[in-house]
Amino acid sequence: MIKVTTLDNRQIYLNAELIERIENVPETVITLTSGKKILVHETAEEIVSRVIDYRCQFLKPCSP
C-alpha cells in the first residue's frame, strides 16, 4: 500500500497493485483497475517512485 493525499487533504493508503494508469491533467488522476478515479496532490512521478519503493520491499536485491 502507498500513502497519497486526496484533494480534500485526506491521507489515504492505496493498494499499489490496483493502479492501472496515472495522469497529470493538471492535478494527478489515479485510475484503478476497477475504473474508479482518485484525484491526489502528489505528482505522477512521486506515485511511481512510491510504487517502486513498495514493490522493492518484496524483492532482494532491488535497484530502481
N, C-alpha and C positions, 0 to 999 in steps of 0.2 A: 504494500500500500504506500502511496505517496501523499504528502500533505500539500494542499493547494488552498488558495484564498479566493472565495467567491466575490462577485462584485459588491455584495452587501456586507463584505468584510468578515464573513464566517470562515473559519478554518475547518476544512473537512479532509477526510482521508479517502482517497480514491483508489480503487483496485486497478493497478497499472496494467494488469493483464487484459482489462476490458477496453482499453483505449484503441480506437480504430483510426482516428485522424485528429490532428491538431492544426488549427488555422489562426492566423493573426488578421483580424478584419474589423476595426483596429484593435478591439480587445481580443483576448485569446479565447477561442471556442474549442472545447474538447468534445469530440463526438465519440460516444461509447458504442460498442458492438450492438447494443440494444436499440440504437438510434437516438437515445437521449443525448441532449447537448448541455454542457455546463460552461458558463462564462466565468473566467478567472482573471485575476490580476497578473499572474506570472506570465512571462513570455513563453513562446513555444520552445525556445532553446533551454530555458530553465526547466521546463517539464521534461524534455528529452533527457537532460542531464540527471534529473531525479529518477527517471525510469531506468537509466543505465546503472546508477548507483544501487537502486533497488535490486535489479537483476544480478549485479555483481555480488550481492550478499550470498548468492547460491552457487557461485562459480569460484573455483580456486585453481590457478590464479586468474585474475581478471584485469585486463589492461584496456580501459575505454579509449 
